[in-house]
Amino acid sequence: MKKLQPVQVSLKFARLNKNEFNSFALLVIVCLGKNVLLFPNLPVTLVALEALQTVYQDTMNAAAVGGPAATQAQTEAYGDLVVALRLIAAYIQSLNLSAAQVLLSGFDVVTYSHNQITLIAPLIMGLDNSMTTQLGVNLQAVAGAKAY
């Protein structure tokens, strides 16, 4: 009988560019906030994670203007946010959840096969046409989806 490998949380988020990394951090915050019962005792609270993400985003904006001090502040904020996300990833991996449950956290799963998984179509929860030339779409999250 083939032994099943435990689910491993991917740490590749640390190699994303700064804008993608910021978006990933926001995704994790939203996903963990919606699944509090599945991930009850996070090593970094959601409030602290949101604060780290806000600091990173602010320093990213300041570094865009320029200056060595702003760039150094962004590097430090990036490091703090990576450490927090790695702590949360290690915690989630220690819970012995299924791959589908881990994906609900916003983190990716390391897969050992190249089989495709079938995703369900996302449900449109609402449309927002309050701004001219822009249409906002609220979708229900789909486990395993990386982009919509």
Secondary structure as UniProt FT lines:
FT   STRAND          8..9
FT   HELIX           12..15
FT   HELIX           18..34
FT   TURN            35..38
FT   HELIX           46..65
FT   HELIX           68..94
FT   HELIX           99..103
FT   TURN            104..106
FT   STRAND          109..110
FT   STRAND          124..128
FT   TURN            132..133
FT   STRAND          136..139
FT   TURN            143..144
//
